[in-house]
């Protein structure tokens, strides 16, 4: 029996990847969060680019926060999309939404 689908979206929803296709998650010194996908070509997807949001930096552990959210959602009963959200009051955070 497989669990529900968890999808991860870029902040503007222009790219969406299935969480189980993610082989690695990283955050660079500029605060960009990228995921590396399983497969021979080693494709990467940038999920967060702080420069597109007034250079508001992501938390140092933002990539780890993504892993925590995905792990929690893998136990839910419905398909869910996770996406990064930025606002002035809360800064950067990951938000899960049912599909």
Secondary structure, 3 states (H helix, E strand, C coil): CCCCCEEEECCCCCCEEEHHHEEEEEECCCCCEEEEECCCCCCEEEEECHHHHCCCCCCCCHHHHHHHHHHHHCCCCCCEEEEEEEECCCEEEEEEEEC
